[in-house]
Amino acid sequence: MIPVYGHPQKGRRYRLRPGAYAILPRDGALLLTHQSAPRPEFQLPGGGIDPHESPLPALHREVMEETGWRIAAPRHLGTFRMFTFMPEYDLWAEKICHVFIARPVLRLGPPGEPGHSALWVAPEPAVSLLADEGNRDMVRAAFARPHFA
């Protein structure tokens, strides 16, 4: 059973939204994305898996769009479900979040997605900055792994 975050509201219909997200450590910091609208928040880079797309290609595409970085050696850390409202899509969603640890290896330019910026943040402050508890728990789990230190 995977962890669940958020509380589904009785009678509300939720659209299933699978997504792939990355924990990107490098030189003692984590690469986060800051989304300025519709509500300013820090997130793990990543996003929705398009129809007929697998999680890994989606992960590479989303990280590039939101950070401008190429990544290598993604390893699956875990998965969680989150019931939430997504104001940018005016959508109540049941998100299935696949979280990976990967190495950022090459910055090709600024984020290509409007309203996003990529920021390097020390790990402890990064955890507290992340907008949702599922991502915070995944980063904490990554810290607990011997290879992460």
C-alpha positions as CSV (number, residue, x, y, z in Angstrom):
1,M,0.0,0.0,0.0
2,I,1.4,3.4,-0.9
3,P,1.2,6.5,1.3
4,V,-1.8,8.8,0.8
5,Y,-1.8,12.5,1.3
6,G,-4.8,14.8,1.4
7,H,-8.3,13.8,2.2
8,P,-10.7,12.9,-0.6
9,Q,-14.0,14.8,-0.2
10,K,-17.0,12.5,-0.3
11,G,-19.0,13.0,-3.5
12,R,-16.2,14.9,-5.3
13,R,-14.9,13.4,-8.5
14,Y,-11.1,13.3,-8.9
15,R,-9.3,12.8,-12.2
16,L,-6.3,10.4,-12.1
17,R,-3.1,12.3,-12.8
18,P,0.1,10.2,-12.8
19,G,3.3,12.1,-12.5
20,A,7.1,11.7,-12.3
21,Y,9.2,13.9,-9.9
22,A,13.0,14.1,-9.2
23,I,15.1,14.6,-6.1
24,L,18.3,16.1,-7.6
25,P,21.3,16.4,-5.2
26,R,24.5,18.0,-6.3
27,D,27.4,19.5,-4.3
28,G,25.5,19.5,-1.0
29,A,22.3,21.1,-2.4
30,L,19.0,20.1,-4.0
31,L,17.7,21.5,-7.3
32,L,14.2,22.7,-6.7
33,T,11.8,24.5,-9.0
34,H,9.8,27.5,-7.9
35,Q,6.5,28.0,-9.7
36,S,5.2,31.6,-9.5
37,A,1.6,31.1,-10.5
38,P,-1.2,30.3,-9.9
39,R,0.2,30.1,-6.4
40,P,3.9,30.7,-5.6
41,E,5.5,27.5,-4.3
42,F,8.6,25.3,-4.3
43,Q,8.3,21.9,-5.8
44,L,10.4,18.9,-6.8
45,P,11.0,19.2,-10.5
46,G,8.6,17.0,-12.4
47,G,5.0,16.8,-13.5
48,G,2.4,14.9,-15.4
49,I,3.0,11.8,-17.4
50,D,1.3,12.3,-20.8
51,P,-1.0,9.6,-22.2
52,H,1.1,6.7,-23.7
53,E,4.2,8.1,-22.0
54,S,6.2,6.1,-19.5
55,P,7.5,7.6,-16.2
56,L,11.2,7.8,-17.1
57,P,10.7,9.8,-20.4
58,A,8.2,12.0,-18.6
59,L,10.8,12.6,-15.8
60,H,13.5,13.6,-18.2
61,R,11.1,15.9,-20.1
62,E,9.6,17.5,-17.1
63,V,12.9,18.2,-15.4
64,M,14.2,19.8,-18.5
65,E,11.1,22.0,-18.9
66,E,11.1,23.1,-15.3
67,T,14.9,23.5,-14.6
68,G,16.8,23.5,-17.9
69,W,18.9,20.6,-16.7
70,R,19.6,17.1,-18.1
71,I,19.7,14.3,-15.6
72,A,21.3,10.9,-15.5
73,A,21.0,7.6,-13.5
74,P,17.4,8.0,-12.2
75,R,16.5,5.5,-9.5
76,H,13.0,5.0,-8.3
77,L,12.6,6.0,-4.6
78,G,8.9,5.5,-4.1
79,T,5.4,6.4,-5.0
80,F,2.6,8.2,-3.2
81,R,-1.0,9.3,-3.8
82,M,-2.2,12.8,-3.3
83,F,-5.7,14.2,-3.4
84,T,-5.5,17.9,-4.3
85,F,-7.0,20.8,-6.2
86,M,-4.8,21.9,-9.2
87,P,-5.7,25.5,-9.8
88,E,-3.6,25.8,-12.9
89,Y,-5.9,23.2,-14.5
90,D,-9.1,24.0,-12.5
91,L,-9.1,20.3,-11.6
92,W,-9.5,18.1,-8.6
93,A,-6.9,15.4,-9.0
94,E,-5.8,12.1,-7.5
95,K,-2.1,12.3,-8.3
96,I,0.0,9.2,-8.4
97,C,3.5,10.6,-7.8
98,H,6.5,8.5,-8.8
99,V,9.6,9.9,-7.2
100,F,13.1,9.3,-8.4
101,I,16.6,10.3,-7.3
102,A,18.8,11.4,-10.2
103,R,22.0,13.3,-10.9
104,P,21.7,16.7,-12.6
105,V,24.6,16.5,-15.2
106,L,24.2,19.3,-17.7
107,R,22.5,22.7,-17.6
108,L,21.3,23.5,-21.1
109,G,19.7,26.8,-20.2
110,P,17.0,28.4,-18.1
111,P,13.7,26.6,-17.5
112,G,11.5,26.5,-20.6
113,E,8.2,26.5,-18.7
114,P,6.8,29.9,-18.1
115,G,6.7,31.0,-14.4
116,H,9.3,28.5,-13.3
117,S,12.8,29.1,-11.9
118,A,15.4,26.6,-10.8
119,L,17.1,27.1,-7.5
120,W,19.8,25.2,-5.6
121,V,18.8,24.9,-1.9
122,A,20.6,23.3,1.0
123,P,18.8,20.0,1.9
124,E,17.3,21.0,5.3
125,P,15.8,24.3,4.2
126,A,14.7,22.5,0.9
127,V,12.5,20.1,2.9
128,S,10.7,22.9,4.7
129,L,10.2,24.9,1.5
130,L,8.5,22.1,-0.4
131,A,4.8,22.8,-0.8
132,D,3.4,19.3,-0.1
133,E,4.0,16.7,2.6
134,G,4.4,13.8,0.1
135,N,7.5,15.5,-1.4
136,R,8.8,16.4,2.0
137,D,8.5,12.8,3.1
138,M,10.2,11.5,0.0
139,V,13.2,13.9,0.5
140,R,13.4,12.8,4.1
141,A,13.5,9.2,2.9
142,A,16.2,10.0,0.4
143,F,18.3,11.5,3.2
144,A,18.0,8.3,5.1
145,R,19.6,6.3,2.3
146,P,23.4,5.7,2.7
147,H,24.2,6.8,-0.8
148,F,22.5,10.2,-0.4
149,A,24.9,11.6,2.3
